[in-house]
C-alpha cells in the first residue's frame, strides 16, 4: 500500500459514516469561477441537513472545515484547502412559497431565485445579476441597485461547528456593507425572505435592464469573480443608475492609479471594469492574489486609501 493510500485510509477511519458523498484530493479548480486553485484534502457533500449535522457532531474538532458555495467570490490558493471542504448540493436548493415569506435552500443560485419568484410576482430582481448561491449572499449581505439581502431577510437556519441546528431571526443578526455577524464556522442551510409583491412584467423588465447594464459595463465573457475590492464609499457601485458619485468607488481609484489592463503572469486588471481581476487563460491563484496586492499598494501610493478585498482568498500557497 502506498503512503498516499495509507493516509487516505487513516483519514477515512477518522471520518463519521455519512449518507452523502466524500472525495479525497478533489480538484477545486473544477468549481472555481477563476479556474484556479489546488485540491480539497477532503470534499464532503451532505445528503441533507441531518446528514450534515451528524457529520459535524462526530467530526474530530482538530480537523478544520471550510464551506464553499458556487466559488464565485473565492481565490482558492494553489496549495489547496486542508481539512474538510463542505459544499451543499441540490437537496439544499429548494424554493417554497408561503403566505408571508419564501423559504429558500442556501445552495439555490441567486439568479434562479430571482427568475423563479418573478413568475409568481415576487420581486427579488436585484439578485438577478449577483453570481453565487443564496447562503453566501446572505453571509456577505450581497446587494446592488440599492437593495441588500438584509432588507428582505426574516430568518435563517444554520448548523454550527458542533452539529447543533439553530433557527435565528434576522433581528438576532447584524448586517453592514458586505458583512454580517454570522459566524464563519456556521453553515447556513435555509433562508427565509419576506415577499415584495410586484407585477411580473415589471419585475421582468427590471431584470432585463439590469442584465443590459451588466453586459455593457462588466467583462462577462472573462474568467473573474466580479468585484475584487470593497468600495470605500461603503455601498455598491450599482446603488442606482443615477449614482454619479464615483470619487470613493474602487474601480475609479484603481483607474486613477493607472492600473487598467495591468498584467501579472496570467492575471490582468480588466480593461472593461477595473475592479475586476481576470484570468486571461493561464493564471495561477498566486498571480491573481499578487496582482490584487499590487493594486492595493499602487492605490495607497496614489491617493492614500487602503482598498479592502471583497473576494476571499483561502487555502495554502
TORKOL-4160 file (C-alpha; in steps of 0.2 Angstrom, whole numbers, padded with zeros to 4 digits, m for minus):
317
<pt num="1" X="0000" Y="0000" Z="0000"/>
<pt num="2" X="0007" Y="0017" Z="m0005"/>
<pt num="3" X="0009" Y="0031" Z="0008"/>
<pt num="4" X="m0005" Y="0041" Z="m0001"/>
<pt num="5" X="m0017" Y="0027" Z="0001"/>
<pt num="6" X="m0012" Y="0024" Z="0019"/>
<pt num="7" X="m0015" Y="0042" Z="0023"/>
<pt num="8" X="m0032" Y="0042" Z="0014"/>
<pt num="9" X="m0037" Y="0026" Z="0024"/>
<pt num="10" X="m0031" Y="0034" Z="0040"/>
<pt num="11" X="m0042" Y="0049" Z="0037"/>
<pt num="12" X="m0057" Y="0039" Z="0031"/>
<pt num="13" X="m0056" Y="0029" Z="0048"/>
<pt num="14" X="m0057" Y="0046" Z="0057"/>
<pt num="15" X="m0072" Y="0052" Z="0047"/>
<pt num="16" X="m0091" Y="0049" Z="0053"/>
<pt num="17" X="m0100" Y="0037" Z="0042"/>
<pt num="18" X="m0112" Y="0048" Z="0032"/>
<pt num="19" X="m0125" Y="0046" Z="0018"/>
<pt num="20" X="m0118" Y="0060" Z="0007"/>
<pt num="21" X="m0103" Y="0060" Z="m0004"/>
<pt num="22" X="m0085" Y="0060" Z="0002"/>
<pt num="23" X="m0070" Y="0063" Z="m0010"/>
<pt num="24" X="m0051" Y="0064" Z="m0007"/>
<pt num="25" X="m0039" Y="0077" Z="m0015"/>
<pt num="26" X="m0054" Y="0084" Z="m0025"/>
<pt num="27" X="m0048" Y="0097" Z="m0038"/>
<pt num="28" X="m0057" Y="0113" Z="m0033"/>
<pt num="29" X="m0051" Y="0122" Z="m0049"/>
<pt num="30" X="m0066" Y="0112" Z="m0057"/>
<pt num="31" X="m0078" Y="0123" Z="m0047"/>
<pt num="32" X="m0069" Y="0139" Z="m0046"/>
<pt num="33" X="m0075" Y="0153" Z="m0057"/>
<pt num="34" X="m0057" Y="0158" Z="m0060"/>
<pt num="35" X="m0052" Y="0140" Z="m0064"/>
<pt num="36" X="m0038" Y="0141" Z="m0052"/>
<pt num="37" X="m0033" Y="0133" Z="m0035"/>
<pt num="38" X="m0027" Y="0117" Z="m0028"/>
<pt num="39" X="m0037" Y="0102" Z="m0021"/>
<pt num="40" X="m0048" Y="0100" Z="m0006"/>
<pt num="41" X="m0040" Y="0087" Z="0006"/>
<pt num="42" X="m0057" Y="0080" Z="0010"/>
<pt num="43" X="m0073" Y="0086" Z="0000"/>
<pt num="44" X="m0090" Y="0082" Z="0008"/>
<pt num="45" X="m0107" Y="0084" Z="0000"/>
<pt num="46" X="m0120" Y="0080" Z="0013"/>
<pt num="47" X="m0136" Y="0072" Z="0008"/>
<pt num="48" X="m0147" Y="0083" Z="0019"/>
<pt num="49" X="m0147" Y="0094" Z="0035"/>
<pt num="50" X="m0147" Y="0079" Z="0046"/>
<pt num="51" X="m0133" Y="0071" Z="0037"/>
<pt num="52" X="m0123" Y="0087" Z="0039"/>
<pt num="53" X="m0127" Y="0089" Z="0057"/>
<pt num="54" X="m0122" Y="0071" Z="0061"/>
<pt num="55" X="m0105" Y="0074" Z="0052"/>
<pt num="56" X="m0101" Y="0089" Z="0061"/>
<pt num="57" X="m0106" Y="0082" Z="0078"/>
<pt num="58" X="m0095" Y="0067" Z="0076"/>
<pt num="59" X="m0080" Y="0075" Z="0067"/>
<pt num="60" X="m0064" Y="0077" Z="0076"/>
<pt num="61" X="m0063" Y="0095" Z="0082"/>
<pt num="62" X="m0045" Y="0096" Z="0077"/>
<pt num="63" X="m0050" Y="0094" Z="0058"/>
<pt num="64" X="m0054" Y="0111" Z="0051"/>
<pt num="65" X="m0069" Y="0114" Z="0040"/>
<pt num="66" X="m0072" Y="0127" Z="0026"/>
<pt num="67" X="m0088" Y="0129" Z="0017"/>
<pt num="68" X="m0090" Y="0134" Z="m0002"/>
<pt num="69" X="m0104" Y="0138" Z="m0012"/>
<pt num="70" X="m0103" Y="0142" Z="m0031"/>
<pt num="71" X="m0085" Y="0148" Z="m0028"/>
<pt num="72" X="m0090" Y="0164" Z="m0037"/>
<pt num="73" X="m0081" Y="0175" Z="m0024"/>
<pt num="74" X="m0066" Y="0165" Z="m0020"/>
<pt num="75" X="m0047" Y="0164" Z="m0025"/>
<pt num="76" X="m0043" Y="0146" Z="m0019"/>
<pt num="77" X="m0024" Y="0146" Z="m0017"/>
<pt num="78" X="m0013" Y="0134" Z="m0027"/>
<pt num="79" X="m0009" Y="0123" Z="m0012"/>
<pt num="80" X="m0027" Y="0119" Z="m0009"/>
<pt num="81" X="m0038" Y="0119" Z="0006"/>
<pt num="82" X="m0033" Y="0107" Z="0021"/>
<pt num="83" X="m0046" Y="0098" Z="0031"/>
<pt num="84" X="m0064" Y="0096" Z="0025"/>
<pt num="85" X="m0072" Y="0107" Z="0012"/>
<pt num="86" X="m0091" Y="0106" Z="0013"/>
<pt num="87" X="m0102" Y="0110" Z="m0002"/>
<pt num="88" X="m0121" Y="0109" Z="m0001"/>
<pt num="89" X="m0129" Y="0101" Z="m0016"/>
<pt num="90" X="m0146" Y="0101" Z="m0024"/>
<pt num="91" X="m0156" Y="0095" Z="m0009"/>
<pt num="92" X="m0151" Y="0112" Z="m0001"/>
<pt num="93" X="m0158" Y="0122" Z="m0015"/>
<pt num="94" X="m0177" Y="0120" Z="m0014"/>
<pt num="95" X="m0189" Y="0135" Z="m0015"/>
<pt num="96" X="m0205" Y="0135" Z="m0005"/>
<pt num="97" X="m0218" Y="0149" Z="m0006"/>
<pt num="98" X="m0228" Y="0153" Z="0009"/>
<pt num="99" X="m0241" Y="0166" Z="0013"/>
<pt num="100" X="m0230" Y="0179" Z="0020"/>
<pt num="101" X="m0212" Y="0173" Z="0016"/>
<pt num="102" X="m0202" Y="0162" Z="0004"/>
<pt num="103" X="m0191" Y="0148" Z="0011"/>
<pt num="104" X="m0175" Y="0145" Z="0001"/>
<pt num="105" X="m0161" Y="0132" Z="0002"/>
<pt num="106" X="m0144" Y="0140" Z="0004"/>
<pt num="107" X="m0137" Y="0132" Z="m0011"/>
<pt num="108" X="m0150" Y="0140" Z="m0023"/>
<pt num="109" X="m0142" Y="0151" Z="m0036"/>
<pt num="110" X="m0147" Y="0170" Z="m0033"/>
<pt num="111" X="m0151" Y="0172" Z="m0051"/>
<pt num="112" X="m0163" Y="0156" Z="m0051"/>
<pt num="113" X="m0172" Y="0163" Z="m0036"/>
<pt num="114" X="m0175" Y="0179" Z="m0044"/>
<pt num="115" X="m0181" Y="0172" Z="m0060"/>
<pt num="116" X="m0192" Y="0159" Z="m0052"/>
<pt num="117" X="m0200" Y="0171" Z="m0040"/>
<pt num="118" X="m0203" Y="0184" Z="m0054"/>
<pt num="119" X="m0215" Y="0172" Z="m0062"/>
<pt num="120" X="m0225" Y="0172" Z="m0046"/>
<pt num="121" X="m0225" Y="0191" Z="m0044"/>
<pt num="122" X="m0212" Y="0191" Z="m0030"/>
<pt num="123" X="m0198" Y="0204" Z="m0033"/>
<pt num="124" X="m0180" Y="0199" Z="m0029"/>
<pt num="125" X="m0175" Y="0206" Z="m0046"/>
<pt num="126" X="m0159" Y="0214" Z="m0038"/>
<pt num="127" X="m0152" Y="0196" Z="m0036"/>
<pt num="128" X="m0153" Y="0193" Z="m0055"/>
<pt num="129" X="m0136" Y="0199" Z="m0059"/>
<pt num="130" X="m0127" Y="0193" Z="m0042"/>
<pt num="131" X="m0117" Y="0177" Z="m0045"/>
<pt num="132" X="m0116" Y="0163" Z="m0032"/>
<pt num="133" X="m0128" Y="0155" Z="m0020"/>
<pt num="134" X="m0140" Y="0162" Z="m0008"/>
<pt num="135" X="m0131" Y="0156" Z="0008"/>
<pt num="136" X="m0115" Y="0166" Z="0003"/>
<pt num="137" X="m0125" Y="0181" Z="m0002"/>
<pt num="138" X="m0133" Y="0182" Z="0015"/>
<pt num="139" X="m0117" Y="0179" Z="0024"/>
<pt num="140" X="m0109" Y="0194" Z="0015"/>
<pt num="141" X="m0125" Y="0204" Z="0013"/>
<pt num="142" X="m0124" Y="0205" Z="m0005"/>
<pt num="143" X="m0134" Y="0218" Z="m0015"/>
<pt num="144" X="m0135" Y="0231" Z="m0029"/>
<pt num="145" X="m0146" Y="0244" Z="m0035"/>
<pt num="146" X="m0150" Y="0250" Z="m0018"/>
<pt num="147" X="m0156" Y="0233" Z="m0011"/>
<pt num="148" X="m0147" Y="0221" Z="0000"/>
<pt num="149" X="m0151" Y="0204" Z="0007"/>
<pt num="150" X="m0153" Y="0210" Z="0024"/>
<pt num="151" X="m0168" Y="0221" Z="0018"/>
<pt num="152" X="m0178" Y="0205" Z="0014"/>
<pt num="153" X="m0171" Y="0193" Z="0027"/>
<pt num="154" X="m0183" Y="0187" Z="0041"/>
<pt num="155" X="m0174" Y="0172" Z="0047"/>
<pt num="156" X="m0162" Y="0158" Z="0043"/>
<pt num="157" X="m0157" Y="0141" Z="0049"/>
<pt num="158" X="m0139" Y="0137" Z="0052"/>
<pt num="159" X="m0129" Y="0122" Z="0058"/>
<pt num="160" X="m0114" Y="0126" Z="0070"/>
<pt num="161" X="m0097" Y="0118" Z="0071"/>
<pt num="162" X="m0104" Y="0106" Z="0085"/>
<pt num="163" X="m0118" Y="0100" Z="0074"/>
<pt num="164" X="m0132" Y="0109" Z="0083"/>
<pt num="165" X="m0146" Y="0116" Z="0072"/>
<pt num="166" X="m0151" Y="0133" Z="0075"/>
<pt num="167" X="m0166" Y="0144" Z="0069"/>
<pt num="168" X="m0162" Y="0163" Z="0070"/>
<pt num="169" X="m0172" Y="0178" Z="0067"/>
<pt num="170" X="m0165" Y="0192" Z="0056"/>
<pt num="171" X="m0166" Y="0203" Z="0072"/>
<pt num="172" X="m0153" Y="0192" Z="0080"/>
<pt num="173" X="m0140" Y="0196" Z="0067"/>
<pt num="174" X="m0130" Y="0212" Z="0062"/>
<pt num="175" X="m0128" Y="0217" Z="0044"/>
<pt num="176" X="m0117" Y="0230" Z="0036"/>
<pt num="177" X="m0110" Y="0233" Z="0019"/>
<pt num="178" X="m0103" Y="0216" Z="0013"/>
<pt num="179" X="m0103" Y="0210" Z="0030"/>
<pt num="180" X="m0113" Y="0201" Z="0043"/>
<pt num="181" X="m0112" Y="0194" Z="0061"/>
<pt num="182" X="m0115" Y="0176" Z="0055"/>
<pt num="183" X="m0101" Y="0165" Z="0062"/>
<pt num="184" X="m0088" Y="0159" Z="0050"/>
<pt num="185" X="m0088" Y="0141" Z="0057"/>
<pt num="186" X="m0108" Y="0140" Z="0055"/>
<pt num="187" X="m0116" Y="0134" Z="0039"/>
<pt num="188" X="m0132" Y="0142" Z="0033"/>
<pt num="189" X="m0144" Y="0129" Z="0026"/>
<pt num="190" X="m0160" Y="0138" Z="0024"/>
<pt num="191" X="m0166" Y="0156" Z="0022"/>
<pt num="192" X="m0182" Y="0165" Z="0025"/>
<pt num="193" X="m0186" Y="0181" Z="0015"/>
<pt num="194" X="m0201" Y="0192" Z="0015"/>
<pt num="195" X="m0211" Y="0194" Z="0000"/>
<pt num="196" X="m0210" Y="0210" Z="m0011"/>
<pt num="197" X="m0226" Y="0209" Z="m0022"/>
<pt num="198" X="m0225" Y="0217" Z="m0039"/>
<pt num="199" X="m0232" Y="0215" Z="m0057"/>
<pt num="200" X="m0222" Y="0200" Z="m0065"/>
<pt num="201" X="m0220" Y="0210" Z="m0081"/>
<pt num="202" X="m0212" Y="0225" Z="m0071"/>
<pt num="203" X="m0201" Y="0213" Z="m0062"/>
<pt num="204" X="m0195" Y="0205" Z="m0079"/>
<pt num="205" X="m0192" Y="0222" Z="m0086"/>
<pt num="206" X="m0181" Y="0227" Z="m0071"/>
<pt num="207" X="m0171" Y="0211" Z="m0073"/>
<pt num="208" X="m0169" Y="0214" Z="m0092"/>
<pt num="209" X="m0162" Y="0231" Z="m0089"/>
<pt num="210" X="m0150" Y="0225" Z="m0075"/>
<pt num="211" X="m0143" Y="0212" Z="m0087"/>
<pt num="212" X="m0141" Y="0225" Z="m0101"/>
<pt num="213" X="m0132" Y="0237" Z="m0089"/>
<pt num="214" X="m0121" Y="0222" Z="m0083"/>
<pt num="215" X="m0117" Y="0216" Z="m0100"/>
<pt num="216" X="m0111" Y="0234" Z="m0105"/>
<pt num="217" X="m0101" Y="0238" Z="m0090"/>
<pt num="218" X="m0093" Y="0221" Z="m0084"/>
<pt num="219" X="m0082" Y="0208" Z="m0093"/>
<pt num="220" X="m0095" Y="0194" Z="m0093"/>
<pt num="221" X="m0085" Y="0184" Z="m0105"/>
<pt num="222" X="m0069" Y="0183" Z="m0095"/>
<pt num="223" X="m0065" Y="0172" Z="m0080"/>
<pt num="224" X="m0067" Y="0183" Z="m0065"/>
<pt num="225" X="m0076" Y="0184" Z="m0048"/>
<pt num="226" X="m0084" Y="0200" Z="m0050"/>
<pt num="227" X="m0079" Y="0215" Z="m0039"/>
<pt num="228" X="m0062" Y="0212" Z="m0031"/>
<pt num="229" X="m0062" Y="0226" Z="m0019"/>
<pt num="230" X="m0075" Y="0234" Z="m0007"/>
<pt num="231" X="m0080" Y="0252" Z="m0011"/>
<pt num="232" X="m0073" Y="0264" Z="0002"/>
<pt num="233" X="m0088" Y="0274" Z="m0001"/>
<pt num="234" X="m0097" Y="0260" Z="0009"/>
<pt num="235" X="m0110" Y="0255" Z="m0004"/>
<pt num="236" X="m0112" Y="0245" Z="m0021"/>
<pt num="237" X="m0106" Y="0253" Z="m0037"/>
<pt num="238" X="m0123" Y="0249" Z="m0043"/>
<pt num="239" X="m0133" Y="0258" Z="m0029"/>
<pt num="240" X="m0144" Y="0265" Z="m0043"/>
<pt num="241" X="m0142" Y="0271" Z="m0061"/>
<pt num="242" X="m0141" Y="0289" Z="m0057"/>
<pt num="243" X="m0127" Y="0287" Z="m0044"/>
<pt num="244" X="m0114" Y="0298" Z="m0051"/>
<pt num="245" X="m0103" Y="0300" Z="m0036"/>
<pt num="246" X="m0088" Y="0289" Z="m0041"/>
<pt num="247" X="m0075" Y="0298" Z="m0030"/>
<pt num="248" X="m0073" Y="0283" Z="m0017"/>
<pt num="249" X="m0078" Y="0269" Z="m0028"/>
<pt num="250" X="m0065" Y="0255" Z="m0030"/>
<pt num="251" X="m0065" Y="0255" Z="m0049"/>
<pt num="252" X="m0062" Y="0274" Z="m0050"/>
<pt num="253" X="m0047" Y="0273" Z="m0038"/>
<pt num="254" X="m0039" Y="0259" Z="m0047"/>
<pt num="255" X="m0042" Y="0268" Z="m0064"/>
<pt num="256" X="m0034" Y="0284" Z="m0057"/>
<pt num="257" X="m0019" Y="0274" Z="m0051"/>
<pt num="258" X="m0016" Y="0270" Z="m0070"/>
<pt num="259" X="m0019" Y="0251" Z="m0067"/>
<pt num="260" X="m0032" Y="0247" Z="m0081"/>
<pt num="261" X="m0026" Y="0232" Z="m0091"/>
<pt num="262" X="m0011" Y="0229" Z="m0079"/>
<pt num="263" X="m0005" Y="0211" Z="m0080"/>
<pt num="264" X="0005" Y="0200" Z="m0069"/>
<pt num="265" X="0008" Y="0182" Z="m0076"/>
<pt num="266" X="m0009" Y="0176" Z="m0082"/>
<pt num="267" X="m0019" Y="0189" Z="m0072"/>
<pt num="268" X="m0025" Y="0205" Z="m0078"/>
<pt num="269" X="m0035" Y="0221" Z="m0072"/>
<pt num="270" X="m0050" Y="0221" Z="m0083"/>
<pt num="271" X="m0050" Y="0235" Z="m0097"/>
<pt num="272" X="m0069" Y="0235" Z="m0096"/>
<pt num="273" X="m0071" Y="0237" Z="m0077"/>
<pt num="274" X="m0055" Y="0240" Z="m0067"/>
<pt num="275" X="m0062" Y="0232" Z="m0051"/>
<pt num="276" X="m0062" Y="0215" Z="m0059"/>
<pt num="277" X="m0047" Y="0204" Z="m0059"/>
<pt num="278" X="m0047" Y="0191" Z="m0073"/>
<pt num="279" X="m0039" Y="0175" Z="m0078"/>
<pt num="280" X="m0033" Y="0178" Z="m0096"/>
<pt num="281" X="m0031" Y="0159" Z="m0098"/>
<pt num="282" X="m0016" Y="0153" Z="m0089"/>
<pt num="283" X="m0016" Y="0162" Z="m0072"/>
<pt num="284" X="m0012" Y="0154" Z="m0056"/>
<pt num="285" X="m0020" Y="0159" Z="m0039"/>
<pt num="286" X="m0004" Y="0167" Z="m0034"/>
<pt num="287" X="m0004" Y="0178" Z="m0050"/>
<pt num="288" X="m0022" Y="0184" Z="m0045"/>
<pt num="289" X="m0018" Y="0187" Z="m0027"/>
<pt num="290" X="m0001" Y="0195" Z="m0031"/>
<pt num="291" X="m0009" Y="0207" Z="m0044"/>
<pt num="292" X="m0023" Y="0211" Z="m0031"/>
<pt num="293" X="m0010" Y="0216" Z="m0018"/>
<pt num="294" X="0000" Y="0226" Z="m0031"/>
<pt num="295" X="m0016" Y="0235" Z="m0035"/>
<pt num="296" X="m0019" Y="0239" Z="m0016"/>
<pt num="297" X="m0001" Y="0246" Z="m0015"/>
<pt num="298" X="m0002" Y="0257" Z="m0030"/>
<pt num="299" X="m0019" Y="0264" Z="m0025"/>
<pt num="300" X="m0012" Y="0268" Z="m0007"/>
<pt num="301" X="0003" Y="0276" Z="m0015"/>
<pt num="302" X="m0008" Y="0286" Z="m0027"/>
<pt num="303" X="m0022" Y="0293" Z="m0015"/>
<pt num="304" X="m0018" Y="0286" Z="0002"/>
<pt num="305" X="m0033" Y="0275" Z="0003"/>
<pt num="306" X="m0032" Y="0256" Z="0008"/>
<pt num="307" X="m0043" Y="0245" Z="m0003"/>
<pt num="308" X="m0051" Y="0230" Z="0006"/>
<pt num="309" X="m0053" Y="0214" Z="m0003"/>
<pt num="310" X="m0071" Y="0208" Z="m0006"/>
<pt num="311" X="m0065" Y="0192" Z="m0014"/>
<pt num="312" X="m0060" Y="0180" Z="m0001"/>
<pt num="313" X="m0043" Y="0171" Z="m0003"/>
<pt num="314" X="m0042" Y="0154" Z="0005"/>
<pt num="315" X="m0031" Y="0139" Z="0007"/>
<pt num="316" X="m0012" Y="0136" Z="0006"/>
<pt num="317" X="0001" Y="0145" Z="m0005"/>
